[in-house]
Amino acid sequence: MLNNKTILVTGGTGSFGHHFVDYVLKHYSPQKIIIYSRDEYKQFIMNNVYKKNEDILRFFIGDIRDGQRLKMAMNGVDYVIHAAALKQVPACEYNPNEAIKTNVNGAMNVINASLEAGVKKVIALSTDKAVNPINLYGGTKLVSDKLFCAANSYSGAGGTRFAVVRYGNVAGSRGSVIPFFQNIIDNGGKELPITDYRMTRFWISLEQGVELVIKALEEAHGGETFISKIPSFKIIDLAQAMLPGCSTREVGIREGEKLHEIMITREDALHAYEYKKHYIVYPHYNWWGGK
């Protein structure tokens, strides 16, 4: 499916972007992979990592807040993976305007640029925090998800198809608690801080996350939300697994955090279908007819 195709990844220098590039280079022969992000240093590091693939990888400095730059970057692009976002809950709570500019306005820019460039499919990465959100990060991602699903109404028959992929915390990503715990352990720490002993989180590996995106690229007709079947477990159990017998201290839930996340609302469950490894929430609207 991705052979001889051009793929653009927004926020492509992150953990997901690195693993996505690894996966695509291993399983396909793409014509070009464009890494679109705003951090020149991360692009420099990533470019060195993939030096032997420099004939395939292209690096575009740009922010998804900049619609004109996105349009330039998407010239000739077949598929877009939208991974760029402000994702830290406390940072979004403290900087709400910035979260809206990136997560909402940026999403609209990606949609508009994709439509104008005639991109075949756009897959937007989402989060369990967008389900019944209580924090600004989740709220902006809920709006983003709605925008991407509704964007199918603008593309018409044969036009760009938009879909969403939703999962929980990505194990090993820079923003997860695992590297935080590991850093304490590596520095000889014997005590790990736990926000709340009751707290649980959904977890997915980078490999599973990339595979779900590939499935969405292959199967999406437009407006679906693909959701992985992934485990949820207590953070304190994770701490004990990483440092058996460690002592812990409860530090309290940060602003905007839930004790327990959910992946599908009761209302969306009416439109959800279960498959072997994932669920799909189908759109309420059928823009093109058929099944």
SULCOR-V106217 format. One record per pair of residues at least 6 apart in sequence whose ideal C-beta (glycine too) atoms are under 7 Angstrom apart, sorted by the first residue. I is the first residue (numbers start at 1). J is the second residue. D is the distance in Angstrom with one decimal. If there is no record, write none. Layout:
BEGIN
I:J:D ; I:J:D
END
This chain:
BEGIN
1:217:6.5 ; 1:218:5.7 ; 2:24:5.9 ; 2:28:4.0 ; 2:30:5.2 ; 3:28:5.4 ; 3:29:4.9 ; 3:30:7.0 ; 4:29:6.8 ; 4:31:5.0 ; 5:30:5.6 ; 5:31:6.1 ; 5:78:4.2 ; 5:79:6.2 ; 6:31:5.3 ; 6:32:4.3 ; 6:34:6.9 ; 6:76:5.7 ; 6:77:5.0 ; 6:78:5.1 ; 7:24:6.9 ; 7:30:6.0 ; 7:33:5.2 ; 7:34:7.0 ; 7:78:6.7 ; 7:79:4.7 ; 7:81:6.7 ; 8:34:4.2 ; 8:36:5.7 ; 8:73:6.2 ; 8:74:6.0 ; 8:77:4.7 ; 8:80:5.0 ; 9:17:5.2 ; 9:20:6.2 ; 9:33:6.9 ; 9:35:5.9 ; 9:36:6.7 ; 9:81:4.6 ; 9:83:6.0 ; 10:36:5.0 ; 10:64:5.5 ; 10:82:5.0 ; 10:83:5.8 ; 10:84:3.9 ; 10:110:6.4 ; 11:17:6.5 ; 11:37:5.6 ; 11:83:4.2 ; 11:84:3.0 ; 11:85:6.7 ; 12:35:3.6 ; 12:36:6.1 ; 12:37:5.6 ; 12:83:6.7 ; 13:35:6.2 ; 13:37:4.7 ; 13:39:6.0 ; 13:42:3.8 ; 13:43:5.8 ; 13:46:5.2 ; 14:83:6.3 ; 15:170:6.5 ; 15:172:6.9 ; 15:173:4.0 ; 15:174:5.8 ; 15:206:6.3 ; 16:83:5.1 ; 16:125:6.9 ; 16:170:7.0 ; 16:206:6.7 ; 16:209:6.2 ; 17:35:6.4 ; 17:83:6.1 ; 18:46:6.9 ; 19:206:4.1 ; 19:207:7.0 ; 19:210:5.4 ; 20:81:6.5 ; 20:210:5.1 ; 20:213:6.9 ; 21:33:5.9 ; 21:50:6.7 ; 23:210:4.7 ; 24:30:5.8 ; 24:33:6.5 ; 25:53:6.2 ; 30:56:6.2 ; 32:56:6.1 ; 32:58:5.9 ; 33:56:5.8 ; 33:57:5.4 ; 34:58:4.7 ; 34:60:5.9 ; 34:73:6.2 ; 34:77:6.8 ; 35:43:6.5 ; 35:46:6.5 ; 35:57:6.5 ; 35:59:5.0 ; 35:60:6.9 ; 36:60:4.7 ; 36:62:5.5 ; 36:73:5.2 ; 37:43:6.3 ; 37:84:6.8 ; 38:61:6.6 ; 38:62:6.5 ; 38:63:4.5 ; 40:61:5.7 ; 43:59:4.6 ; 43:61:6.9 ; 47:59:5.9 ; 50:57:5.2 ; 60:73:4.6 ; 62:69:4.0 ; 62:70:6.7 ; 62:73:6.0 ; 64:70:6.4 ; 64:84:4.9 ; 64:102:6.6 ; 64:106:3.5 ; 64:109:5.6 ; 64:110:5.9 ; 65:101:5.5 ; 65:102:6.3 ; 65:105:6.2 ; 65:106:5.5 ; 65:109:6.8 ; 67:109:4.1 ; 67:112:6.2 ; 67:113:6.3 ; 70:109:5.4 ; 70:110:6.4 ; 70:113:3.9 ; 71:113:4.6 ; 71:116:5.9 ; 71:117:6.6 ; 74:80:6.9 ; 74:113:5.0 ; 74:114:6.4 ; 74:117:3.9 ; 74:119:6.2 ; 75:117:6.2 ; 77:117:6.0 ; 77:119:5.4 ; 78:119:6.7 ; 78:120:5.1 ; 79:119:6.8 ; 79:120:6.0 ; 79:121:5.3 ; 79:217:6.1 ; 80:110:6.8 ; 80:114:5.6 ; 80:119:5.4 ; 80:122:4.5 ; 81:123:5.4 ; 81:213:6.1 ; 82:110:5.2 ; 82:122:6.4 ; 82:123:7.0 ; 82:124:4.3 ; 82:125:6.4 ; 83:125:4.9 ; 84:106:6.6 ; 85:102:6.3 ; 85:103:5.3 ; 86:92:5.6 ; 86:98:6.4 ; 86:99:4.9 ; 86:102:4.8 ; 86:103:5.9 ; 87:137:6.5 ; 87:175:5.6 ; 88:175:6.3 ; 89:135:5.2 ; 89:137:5.1 ; 89:254:6.7 ; 89:256:4.7 ; 89:257:6.1 ; 90:254:5.6 ; 90:255:6.6 ; 90:256:7.0 ; 92:99:4.0 ; 92:135:6.8 ; 92:136:4.5 ; 92:137:4.1 ; 93:135:6.2 ; 93:136:5.6 ; 93:255:5.3 ; 93:256:4.9 ; 96:136:5.2 ; 99:136:5.3 ; 99:137:6.4 ; 99:140:5.2 ; 100:140:6.0 ; 103:140:3.6 ; 103:141:6.1 ; 103:144:5.5 ; 104:140:5.3 ; 104:143:5.1 ; 104:144:6.1 ; 107:144:4.1 ; 107:147:5.1 ; 107:148:6.6 ; 108:147:6.2 ; 110:122:6.9 ; 111:147:6.3 ; 111:148:6.7 ; 111:151:4.5 ; 114:122:4.9 ; 114:160:5.3 ; 115:154:6.0 ; 115:155:6.1 ; 115:160:5.5 ; 118:160:7.0 ; 119:160:5.2 ; 120:160:6.8 ; 120:161:7.0 ; 121:161:4.8 ; 121:217:5.8 ; 121:220:6.3 ; 122:148:6.9 ; 122:160:6.3 ; 122:162:4.8 ; 123:163:5.6 ; 123:165:5.8 ; 123:213:5.5 ; 123:216:4.9 ; 123:217:5.9 ; 124:144:6.6 ; 124:148:4.5 ; 124:164:5.1 ; 125:165:5.6 ; 126:141:5.5 ; 126:145:5.2 ; 126:164:5.1 ; 126:165:6.5 ; 126:166:4.3 ; 127:138:7.0 ; 127:141:5.4 ; 127:166:6.6 ; 128:166:6.6 ; 128:168:4.7 ; 128:202:5.5 ; 128:261:4.2 ; 128:262:6.7 ; 128:263:5.3 ; 129:135:6.6 ; 129:137:5.8 ; 129:138:3.6 ; 129:141:6.4 ; 129:261:6.5 ; 130:138:5.1 ; 130:141:3.9 ; 130:142:4.3 ; 130:145:5.6 ; 130:166:7.0 ; 131:262:5.1 ; 131:263:6.3 ; 131:264:6.9 ; 131:265:5.8 ; 132:262:6.5 ; 132:265:6.0 ; 133:139:4.6 ; 133:142:5.4 ; 134:256:6.4 ; 134:258:6.1 ; 135:256:3.0 ; 136:256:6.9 ; 145:164:5.0 ; 145:225:6.9 ; 148:162:4.6 ; 148:164:5.5 ; 149:162:6.7 ; 149:164:6.5 ; 149:223:4.6 ; 149:283:5.7 ; 151:162:4.5 ; 152:161:6.5 ; 152:162:5.3 ; 152:222:4.0 ; 152:223:4.9 ; 152:287:5.3 ; 153:287:5.7 ; 155:161:7.0 ; 157:288:5.7 ; 161:220:5.8 ; 161:221:6.5 ; 161:222:4.2 ; 162:222:6.1 ; 163:216:5.2 ; 163:220:3.7 ; 163:222:6.6 ; 163:223:6.7 ; 163:224:4.8 ; 163:226:6.8 ; 164:225:4.5 ; 165:212:5.3 ; 165:213:5.4 ; 165:216:5.2 ; 165:226:4.8 ; 166:225:5.7 ; 166:227:4.9 ; 166:263:6.7 ; 167:204:4.5 ; 167:209:5.8 ; 167:212:6.7 ; 167:228:5.0 ; 167:230:6.3 ; 168:201:6.0 ; 168:202:2.7 ; 168:203:5.9 ; 168:204:5.8 ; 168:230:6.0 ; 168:261:6.4 ; 169:176:5.1 ; 169:201:5.0 ; 169:202:6.5 ; 169:203:5.4 ; 170:176:6.0 ; 170:204:5.9 ; 170:206:6.0 ; 170:209:5.8 ; 171:178:5.8 ; 171:203:5.3 ; 171:204:6.8 ; 171:205:5.4 ; 172:178:5.7 ; 172:179:7.0 ; 172:206:6.3 ; 177:235:6.6 ; 181:192:5.6 ; 181:239:6.3 ; 181:242:5.2 ; 182:242:6.9 ; 184:192:6.1 ; 185:242:6.5 ; 185:243:5.3 ; 190:246:5.9 ; 190:247:6.3 ; 191:246:6.5 ; 191:247:4.6 ; 191:248:6.6 ; 191:249:6.2 ; 192:239:4.4 ; 192:243:6.3 ; 192:246:5.5 ; 192:248:5.4 ; 193:249:5.7 ; 193:251:4.7 ; 194:235:5.7 ; 194:236:5.2 ; 194:239:6.2 ; 194:248:5.0 ; 194:249:7.0 ; 194:250:5.5 ; 194:251:6.9 ; 195:235:6.9 ; 195:251:5.9 ; 195:252:6.4 ; 195:253:5.2 ; 195:254:6.6 ; 195:257:6.7 ; 196:250:6.3 ; 196:253:5.3 ; 196:259:6.2 ; 197:236:5.3 ; 197:250:5.8 ; 198:259:5.6 ; 199:234:6.7 ; 199:235:4.9 ; 199:259:5.5 ; 200:232:5.0 ; 200:233:6.2 ; 200:234:5.3 ; 200:260:5.1 ; 201:232:6.4 ; 201:235:6.4 ; 201:261:6.4 ; 202:230:5.3 ; 202:232:4.7 ; 202:261:5.9 ; 202:263:6.5 ; 203:230:6.1 ; 203:231:6.2 ; 204:228:5.7 ; 204:230:4.6 ; 208:228:5.9 ; 208:230:7.0 ; 212:226:5.7 ; 212:228:5.1 ; 212:278:6.4 ; 215:226:6.5 ; 216:226:4.6 ; 222:287:6.5 ; 223:283:3.1 ; 223:285:6.9 ; 224:280:5.2 ; 224:281:6.7 ; 224:282:5.7 ; 224:283:6.6 ; 225:280:7.0 ; 225:281:4.2 ; 226:278:5.8 ; 226:280:5.7 ; 227:263:5.4 ; 227:264:6.4 ; 227:278:6.0 ; 227:279:4.4 ; 227:281:6.8 ; 228:277:6.9 ; 228:278:5.2 ; 229:277:5.7 ; 229:278:5.9 ; 229:279:7.0 ; 236:248:6.2 ; 239:246:6.3 ; 239:248:5.8 ; 240:246:6.6 ; 264:272:5.6 ; 264:279:6.5 ; 264:281:6.5 ; 268:281:4.9 ; 271:281:5.4 ; 271:282:5.0 ; 271:284:6.5 ; 272:279:5.2 ; 272:280:6.9 ; 272:281:4.7 ; 273:279:6.7 ; 273:280:5.4 ; 273:282:6.9
END
